[in-house]
C-alpha cells in the first residue's frame, strides 16, 4: 500500500484516541526547521494518523510500542526510507512538545536509499515527447528536461522568471534557496509561444481548472486563473505517456531531471556546475550520476590505458650462472 493511500484512509480506527491537540505546535516545529509547506502538511497527517493507530491513550505510550508500530509501517505498509524519516520526525515533534519524551525512535529503520535512479536514453526522451499530444504537458516536460528542475520548481515558473534570455530564475527550491539555471534559446522560444496561447499575467503553466476543453472560452479562462498547474495532472499524463512510449518501469517526471544530469555528464560538463544547476547542497548528492554515464567510464578506461608510459628498453639478457 502506498503511503498516501494509508494516510488518507477514511473512517476512525476501532479504538481511536482523541484527535491531535495543539497541531499548531507541530507545524511551528516544522516551520522552524525550514521545511516546505507540503512537508509541514505531511508532518500533521503523520502525527494524527500514527497516534490514532496506536489505539490507546498517547500519554501511556511506551517507546517499545512506537518502535513496533514503526516496524509495522515499514514491513506491512511498505514505507520507503524517506517516508519513515517523515513519520519519525512527526512523532518526535508530537512526543517532545506535548508528552515530554525525547525518544530516538530511528533504530536503523530510516537508512538512506541506495538505489540508482532511472535514466532515459536520448532516444527514449525523444519518444516520450513524441507521444505527448497536449501542448501544455509537452512543453512542460521539455522544459523540465532542458533545465533539470524538480517538479514543484517547474510548476512554480512565473513570467517574470524569464526576463533574462539565457537563464531562468528558480524560486524557492529545496531548502528555500533561489538559483539561476541556463535556459536554451530554443526552449525560451517554446515557452513564449506557449504563453501566448493563454497570456496569464503570472504563471507560465497555469492550472486549467475543471471541465477543460480545447475551446476559446476555456482558453480565455486561463488568463485569469491564479494558481499553477497541479502535480497530479502532470504525473497522470506522464503515466500515460510512459506506457505509450514503452519507457522503463519507474519512469516519472523526476526521471527527466536524472536524465538531464546524466546527459550533461556524458557531454563533459563539470560535475560542480551540474550540482549548482540541480540546486544540490552537497556535491556528494550529485556524485551518484557518475555511476550512470557510460561515456565517463569509457574515458576513464582510456585514460588508465594511457597512464603507463611505453617500455622502449630491451629486456636485460638472462644472467649467466657460472658453476665451478
MOCOR-V234149 format. One record per pair of residues at least 4 apart in sequence whose C-alpha atoms are under 7 Angstrom apart, sorted by the first residue. I is the first residue (numbers start at 1). J is the second residue. D is the distance in whole Angstrom. If there is no record, write none. Layout:
i->I j->J d->D
i->I j->J d->D
//
This chain:
i->1 j->5 d->7
i->1 j->6 d->7
i->1 j->77 d->5
i->1 j->78 d->7
i->2 j->6 d->6
i->3 j->7 d->6
i->3 j->79 d->6
i->4 j->8 d->6
i->5 j->9 d->6
i->7 j->45 d->7
i->7 j->49 d->7
i->12 j->16 d->6
i->13 j->53 d->7
i->15 j->55 d->5
i->16 j->52 d->5
i->16 j->53 d->7
i->16 j->55 d->5
i->17 j->52 d->5
i->17 j->55 d->6
i->17 j->56 d->6
i->17 j->57 d->6
i->19 j->48 d->7
i->20 j->48 d->6
i->23 j->27 d->6
i->23 j->44 d->7
i->24 j->28 d->6
i->25 j->29 d->6
i->26 j->30 d->6
i->26 j->44 d->7
i->26 j->93 d->6
i->26 j->94 d->6
i->27 j->31 d->6
i->27 j->40 d->6
i->27 j->44 d->7
i->28 j->32 d->6
i->29 j->33 d->7
i->29 j->93 d->7
i->30 j->34 d->7
i->30 j->35 d->6
i->30 j->40 d->6
i->31 j->35 d->6
i->34 j->175 d->7
i->35 j->39 d->6
i->35 j->40 d->6
i->36 j->40 d->6
i->37 j->41 d->6
i->38 j->42 d->6
i->39 j->43 d->6
i->40 j->44 d->7
i->41 j->45 d->6
i->42 j->46 d->6
i->43 j->47 d->6
i->43 j->86 d->7
i->43 j->90 d->5
i->44 j->48 d->6
i->45 j->49 d->6
i->46 j->50 d->6
i->46 j->87 d->6
i->46 j->90 d->6
i->47 j->51 d->6
i->47 j->90 d->5
i->47 j->91 d->6
i->47 j->94 d->7
i->48 j->52 d->6
i->49 j->53 d->6
i->50 j->54 d->7
i->51 j->58 d->7
i->57 j->61 d->7
i->59 j->99 d->6
i->61 j->65 d->7
i->62 j->66 d->7
i->63 j->67 d->6
i->63 j->103 d->7
i->64 j->68 d->6
i->65 j->69 d->6
i->66 j->70 d->6
i->67 j->71 d->6
i->67 j->105 d->6
i->68 j->72 d->6
i->69 j->73 d->6
i->70 j->74 d->6
i->71 j->75 d->6
i->72 j->76 d->5
i->72 j->77 d->7
i->73 j->77 d->5
i->73 j->78 d->6
i->73 j->79 d->6
i->74 j->78 d->5
i->74 j->79 d->5
i->79 j->83 d->6
i->79 j->84 d->6
i->80 j->84 d->6
i->81 j->85 d->6
i->81 j->110 d->5
i->81 j->111 d->6
i->81 j->112 d->6
i->81 j->113 d->6
i->82 j->86 d->6
i->83 j->87 d->6
i->84 j->88 d->6
i->84 j->110 d->6
i->85 j->89 d->6
i->85 j->110 d->6
i->86 j->90 d->6
i->87 j->91 d->6
i->88 j->92 d->6
i->88 j->105 d->7
i->88 j->106 d->7
i->89 j->93 d->6
i->90 j->94 d->6
i->91 j->95 d->6
i->92 j->96 d->6
i->93 j->97 d->6
i->94 j->98 d->6
i->95 j->99 d->5
i->95 j->100 d->6
i->95 j->101 d->5
i->95 j->102 d->7
i->96 j->100 d->5
i->96 j->101 d->5
i->96 j->102 d->5
i->106 j->110 d->6
i->117 j->258 d->7
i->118 j->250 d->7
i->118 j->251 d->7
i->118 j->255 d->6
i->119 j->255 d->6
i->119 j->258 d->6
i->119 j->259 d->5
i->120 j->124 d->6
i->120 j->125 d->6
i->120 j->259 d->6
i->121 j->125 d->6
i->122 j->126 d->6
i->123 j->127 d->6
i->124 j->128 d->6
i->124 j->247 d->7
i->125 j->129 d->6
i->126 j->130 d->6
i->127 j->131 d->7
i->127 j->245 d->6
i->128 j->132 d->7
i->128 j->241 d->6
i->128 j->242 d->7
i->128 j->245 d->6
i->129 j->138 d->6
i->131 j->241 d->6
i->131 j->244 d->7
i->131 j->245 d->6
i->132 j->137 d->7
i->132 j->138 d->6
i->132 j->241 d->6
i->133 j->138 d->7
i->134 j->138 d->6
i->135 j->139 d->6
i->136 j->140 d->6
i->137 j->141 d->6
i->137 j->234 d->7
i->138 j->142 d->6
i->139 j->143 d->6
i->139 j->190 d->7
i->140 j->144 d->6
i->141 j->145 d->6
i->142 j->146 d->6
i->143 j->147 d->6
i->143 j->187 d->7
i->144 j->148 d->5
i->144 j->149 d->5
i->144 j->154 d->7
i->144 j->256 d->6
i->144 j->257 d->7
i->145 j->256 d->5
i->145 j->257 d->6
i->145 j->260 d->6
i->146 j->260 d->7
i->147 j->181 d->7
i->147 j->182 d->7
i->147 j->183 d->6
i->148 j->256 d->7
i->148 j->257 d->4
i->148 j->260 d->6
i->148 j->261 d->7
i->148 j->278 d->6
i->149 j->153 d->6
i->149 j->154 d->6
i->149 j->257 d->6
i->149 j->278 d->7
i->150 j->154 d->6
i->150 j->254 d->7
i->150 j->257 d->7
i->151 j->155 d->6
i->151 j->253 d->7
i->151 j->254 d->7
i->152 j->156 d->6
i->153 j->157 d->7
i->153 j->170 d->7
i->153 j->171 d->7
i->153 j->173 d->6
i->155 j->205 d->7
i->155 j->228 d->6
i->155 j->229 d->6
i->156 j->228 d->6
i->157 j->161 d->7
i->157 j->203 d->6
i->157 j->204 d->6
i->158 j->202 d->6
i->158 j->203 d->5
i->158 j->204 d->5
i->159 j->202 d->6
i->159 j->203 d->6
i->159 j->204 d->6
i->161 j->168 d->6
i->161 j->169 d->5
i->162 j->168 d->5
i->162 j->169 d->7
i->164 j->168 d->7
i->166 j->182 d->6
i->166 j->183 d->5
i->166 j->184 d->7
i->166 j->185 d->7
i->167 j->180 d->6
i->167 j->181 d->5
i->167 j->182 d->4
i->167 j->183 d->4
i->168 j->180 d->6
i->168 j->181 d->5
i->168 j->182 d->6
i->168 j->183 d->6
i->169 j->179 d->6
i->169 j->180 d->5
i->169 j->181 d->7
i->170 j->178 d->6
i->170 j->179 d->5
i->170 j->180 d->6
i->171 j->178 d->5
i->172 j->176 d->4
i->172 j->177 d->5
i->172 j->178 d->5
i->173 j->177 d->5
i->173 j->178 d->6
i->181 j->277 d->5
i->183 j->187 d->7
i->183 j->188 d->7
i->184 j->188 d->6
i->185 j->189 d->6
i->186 j->190 d->6
i->187 j->191 d->6
i->188 j->192 d->6
i->189 j->193 d->6
i->190 j->194 d->6
i->191 j->195 d->6
i->192 j->196 d->6
i->195 j->199 d->5
i->195 j->204 d->6
i->198 j->219 d->6
i->198 j->220 d->7
i->198 j->222 d->6
i->198 j->223 d->5
i->199 j->223 d->5
i->200 j->204 d->7
i->200 j->222 d->6
i->200 j->223 d->4
i->200 j->224 d->6
i->201 j->223 d->7
i->203 j->228 d->6
i->205 j->228 d->6
i->205 j->229 d->6
i->206 j->222 d->7
i->206 j->225 d->7
i->206 j->227 d->6
i->206 j->228 d->4
i->206 j->229 d->5
i->207 j->225 d->7
i->207 j->227 d->6
i->207 j->228 d->5
i->207 j->229 d->4
i->207 j->230 d->7
i->208 j->212 d->6
i->208 j->222 d->6
i->208 j->229 d->7
i->212 j->218 d->6
i->213 j->218 d->6
i->214 j->218 d->7
i->215 j->219 d->6
i->216 j->220 d->6
i->217 j->221 d->6
i->218 j->222 d->7
i->221 j->225 d->7
i->230 j->234 d->7
i->231 j->235 d->6
i->232 j->236 d->6
i->233 j->237 d->6
i->234 j->238 d->6
i->235 j->239 d->6
i->235 j->252 d->7
i->235 j->253 d->7
i->236 j->240 d->7
i->237 j->241 d->6
i->238 j->242 d->6
i->238 j->252 d->6
i->238 j->253 d->7
i->239 j->243 d->7
i->240 j->244 d->6
i->241 j->245 d->6
i->242 j->246 d->6
i->242 j->247 d->5
i->242 j->251 d->7
i->243 j->247 d->6
i->247 j->251 d->7
i->251 j->255 d->6
i->254 j->258 d->7
i->255 j->259 d->6
i->256 j->260 d->6
i->257 j->261 d->6
i->258 j->262 d->6
i->259 j->263 d->6
i->260 j->264 d->6
i->261 j->265 d->6
i->261 j->274 d->6
i->261 j->289 d->7
i->262 j->266 d->6
i->262 j->289 d->6
i->262 j->292 d->7
i->262 j->293 d->6
i->263 j->267 d->6
i->264 j->268 d->7
i->264 j->269 d->6
i->265 j->269 d->5
i->265 j->271 d->7
i->265 j->293 d->7
i->266 j->293 d->6
i->266 j->295 d->5
i->266 j->296 d->7
i->270 j->274 d->6
i->271 j->275 d->6
i->272 j->276 d->6
i->272 j->283 d->7
i->273 j->277 d->6
i->274 j->278 d->6
i->275 j->279 d->6
i->275 j->280 d->5
i->275 j->283 d->6
i->275 j->286 d->6
i->276 j->280 d->6
i->280 j->285 d->7
i->283 j->287 d->6
i->289 j->293 d->7
i->293 j->297 d->7
i->294 j->298 d->6
i->295 j->299 d->6
i->296 j->300 d->6
i->297 j->301 d->6
i->298 j->302 d->6
i->299 j->303 d->6
i->300 j->304 d->6
i->301 j->305 d->6
i->302 j->306 d->6
i->303 j->307 d->6
//
